[in-house]
Amino acid sequence: MSLLSLKDVRVQFNTSGGIVRAVNGVSLDLAVGETLGLVGESGCGKSTLGKAIMKLVPAAGGQILVEGVDIAPLSGEQLTDMRRKVQMIFQDPYGSLNPRSTVGRSVAQPLVLAGWKPDAIAERVETLLRWVGLPSDARQRYPHEFSGGQRQRIGIARALALSPKLIICDEPVSALDVSVRAQVINLLEDLKGQFGVSYLFISHDLSVVEHIADRVAVMYLGMLFEVGGRDQIWKSPQHPYTRALLAAAPIANPKLARARQRTVLQGELPSPLNPPPGCPFNSRCPMAQERCRAEKPVLRPLGNGAQAACHFV
Amino acid sequence: MKPLPLEVRDLRTTLFTRRGEMKAVDGLSLTVGPGETVAIVGESGCGKSLSALSIMRLLPDPPARIVGGQVKLNGRDIVPLPEETMLGIRGKEIGMIFQDPISSLNPVATVEKQIVEVLMTHTELGRGQARVRAHELLELVGMPDAARRLDAYPHQLSGGMCQRVVIAMAIACSPSVLIADEPTTALDVTVQAQVLALLKKLQADAGMAMIFITHDLGVVAETADRVVVMYAGRKVEEASVDDLFDNPLHPYTVGLIGATPTPGAERAERLADIPGMVPPLNALPQGCAFAPRCKRVMDRCLAERPALTAPGPGRLVACFAAEGS
């Protein structure tokens, strides 16, 4: 059984300009102990999908199963139970901590809600702060006394409090400086080795995803274009969008950067209010043909364990 | 001999705050030749943006003030020039592109009006000619559907399109120096690739000197000819882009490169991180500012601040450990 199973998940927002189909039929499985990278450009729906899994935004269709249990009908006790298993860390460690709560209280919050006893909470908070590499006097201090990287560690400690099975990491290192970013990535990997937690790692940064993910899903305007193992995606990307995305990602090696062929993708993401008919990528795709403008491709297996949604792959 | 487009000598910018004086830019020297791209890299707080603002004389004063050094633009030191003279230089001899394209544009003026204004301020063109030129510039920067976009307001355009407008304005008067401060940081990766390609092409066509400020070593590898690495307000290393990535000398540069995952390379078990973080400018350590985070720290580093030395042709490094090895 998959830890997380998404079946044709849809999320839509009603705006004054019309309906935005932010997540438009996503099916995906995440195994126990796996790190699944979810990549795409802004507006592709990757964060919305993460929030839908946490039930922070309602799904308009499809099913989200956590350990085989559909989360849609859950409420009260059962929902709390589910949230124990699935936790989230956010991009902005400044905005996701209560500035008027001490770090100790913020980290203890999930434990309090879960009905832990004060003694047990104090001990647990101590342990959590040690795990994420914060000094033990951190608990009496306030978020503003910490740097961005340390605040992200606080968020990670809070997410770990109830020993979740899955942590949804929504751009967790995008706001951090290079050296601190590496510290947080290493911490996430250490914690995975230690506790066997799985990650859904949402990011626009391909080099970070390549480093951390076992499998990668590529998203564009609400749908998945390609899903595959890390090496398959990087060594033989199948979907033209995946190829364009990889070609566009800067490589921190001047010789490799000069050697590679760069076909720069033209145009920008179309408005999600008014996506092109057929394949949403047809307005920018170098391979687009008549069929792409008429018929929306579906994600189908390629035989090597990978999947792609393109008529011509 | 024709003077270099940009020559910065021992530039010093200090922030005068209630908490004391902070040396935000501490003796920076660099030169940029025609058609050359020099990248300034470093993490937040290392002084790269303040260096750019100092060079353009756009510092918020107070608290920031240039307290020493020269900025020679085509041979003329612009540091002592009055603001009125600078108004005629910025946009004409030196162009600027900032990180956030939307806030660099006037939200209540059309694209055409903003480009025309630049042209009419700095050139002899009349309004009619300026409008024709504005259209040409938008075509030149690859604005899709350029004719129609002339009448658009910034909020009607995407981030990538706004950055194209900003670039069109920056190059409108064919400046000899272009300063780009994190110009693609706010953009998506496919749009970033478009803008980088555009900047390179415009630069090659016009032989502009470019200073490219970024925290992203990937972008450095793609765009720079030469690289200046800054830490805590000072230049700690300078080298050609190949030398820097092949054989980084300063432990901070080594750390930055190790901390950046490189797709296509063998997967490292762990990224090489640099412990700690950039120190605040008002709490710089005694000796080398990097010493508390440095793997190769020696007694001498804690007492004495290393000066820049030249370990090889075209290379500079400020590190006792790198000197010794």
Interface residues (C-beta under 8 A of the other chain):
Chain A: E41 S42 S147 G149 D177 V178 S179 V180 R181 A182 Q183 I185 N186 E189 H204 L206 S207 V208 E210 H211 W234 A244 L245 L246 A247 A248 A249 P250 I251 A252 N253 P254 K255 L256 A257 R262 V264 L265 Q266 G267 E268 L269
Chain B: E43 S44 P144 S158 G160 M161 D188 V189 T190 V191 Q192 A193 Q194 L196 A197 H215 D216 L217 G218 V219 V220 A221 E222 V241 D242 F245 G255 L256 I257 G258 A259 T260 P261 T262 P263 G264 A265 R267 A268 R270 L271 A272 D273 I274 P275 M277 V278 R293
